[in-house]
Amino acid sequence: MFALSSVHPILLPHPLNPNPSPRRIRRTRTRTRRRTLTPTSSREAERGVEFETGDSFFRRESAVGRDLGVLSASLLRRCCGGGGGGLRVLDAMCGCGVRALRYLAQGGADFVWANDAFEGSRPLVLANLAREPRFSTLGERRWVVTHFGANRVLADCYLRREFFDLVDVDSFGSDSSFLRSGIAAVKIGGLLYVTSTCGRSSGGHRPRCSLASYGAYVRPVPYSNEIGLRMLLGGALREAAAVGFQITPLFSYYSYHAPVFRVMLQVSRGKDHDFSHYGFISYCKLCGHSQTYSWDELGQISCPCRNGEVSSSVVVSGPLWTGPLHDAAYLSDMLRLATEWGWAYTDGKGNGVDLEKLLNLMIEESDPLLPSGYIKLDEIASRARINSPPLATLINSLRREGYAACRSHIAPNAVKTNCPMASCLELAHAIRHQR
C-alpha cells in the first residue's frame, strides 16, 4: 500500500526535469542535510491531547484550524461512518503529527496516514502517534507514517484507487499544485481541507503569482484577506472542473498569523459545471463601491460614481469565488458538536478559543444576500469625515433600512453588507446626528 508507484504526469503540475543541468546536480550534492527532529521537553496540549513539537515548525495560533478540522472529521464519521472501511484520513503534510494525532484521538478516524516530506521528522511523528494504539482490537492498522512528497502520495492514491474520506493539505505559501492531486485522492462526497499562507498574493502585491497559482489576477483592495479566501476557493473550483468534479465550500477560515487561509471543501462528481459563483470583483478607489460581475458582464464593468464610464479608479480582480464563504447548516452542526464536547467557550487555560463566537459569525456571513467583501469602519469614517460609528449601531441601522448586514470574522472592525458605500456614508452621518 505504501510502496509508491510511478505517478502520472498530468497529476503533477511541476514535474521534475529528467535531464537536469550539471550545475543543478552539483548544487544538490552539496546541499546541507537538515538534522533529525527528536522529541524534547517542548510538550504542548490542545483540547486535552498532549504532544511534542520538538524543533519542528509549530504555531499555537493554528489550533483553531485544527479544531475545525477535527469537528468536520467527527461530523463526517457520524454522518456516513466513512463507508465500509471506516473514516480514513490522509494528512499529506503532517509536520510534528499533531493533526494526525487529533484526528485519531478526537475525530473518530479509523485510519490515518501521516505523511511529511522531511524524513528527519520521523522520530517526532512516531512518538506523538504512539499515544494512540497502532492496531485496532481487530488487528487492523490504525495509523502509518511515511516520508514522500505530498503530490506523489496524493497522486499515487488516485492511481491505486485508494481514496480517503478527508484529505488535509496544510501547505505553505501560494503553492497550489496540491489542489488537483488532493481532489483526486478524496472519495466522492468526501472532504478536502486546503491552505494558503501567501498574504502578498491576496493583497494584490503579486498579481502574476496569484495568476500562476490560482488563475486569478488580484488587485489591492481594502478587504484583501477575504479576497485570499475567495482566491483559494476559485483556484480549487477551477482545478476540480478540469478533472470532472465539483466543490462546495463548507467553511472558509482566515487567521491573522502568517496570514493563514483555510477552506474545507466537499468534493462531488459532476461535469455540468455551475460558474455562477465564479466571476470578478471590482472596487472603486474614488468612492469605495464594490460590485461582482459575471463572465457575461465583463464589458460592462464601471462604477455608479462615474455614470457608467470607464475609469482608471476601478480595479478588477478575478476570476474568484463570489458565492457564500460557508454553508450555514453545516456550521450549525459544527457548533452543536462543539457545544456537546465543551469546546464552544473559552476555558481560560491556554486552550481558550471561543468557537461559539467564531462559528456564529460564520453562520451570519453565510447569508446569500451578502456580496463579496466588507467595509471597514475606518474607511467609512475617512470618507464621511466623521468619527467611526459604533459597529453594532451601524449594523442595526442597516438592517432597519432593509439591508443584509453582519460582522466579519476576518476583520473585527468591519461590516459585511449589501448596502452601497454611498448609503453607508449617509447612515453614518445620521447616526452621528442622533448621538
SULPE-V570342 format. One record per helix or strand of 2 or more residues. SS is the DSSP state (H for helix, E for strand). FROM is the first residue (numbers start at 1). TO is the last residue. If there is no record, write none. Layout:
((SS | FROM | TO) (SS | FROM | TO))
This chain:
((H | 9 | 11) (H | 22 | 29) (E | 43 | 46) (E | 49 | 52) (H | 60 | 80) (E | 88 | 91) (H | 98 | 105) (E | 111 | 115) (H | 119 | 129) (E | 143 | 146) (H | 150 | 160) (E | 164 | 169) (H | 178 | 184) (E | 186 | 196) (H | 199 | 202) (H | 207 | 214) (H | 224 | 242) (E | 245 | 255) (E | 260 | 269) (E | 278 | 284) (E | 290 | 293) (H | 295 | 300) (H | 304 | 306) (E | 314 | 321) (H | 328 | 341) (H | 355 | 365) (E | 375 | 376) (H | 377 | 384) (H | 391 | 400) (E | 405 | 407) (E | 414 | 417) (H | 421 | 434))
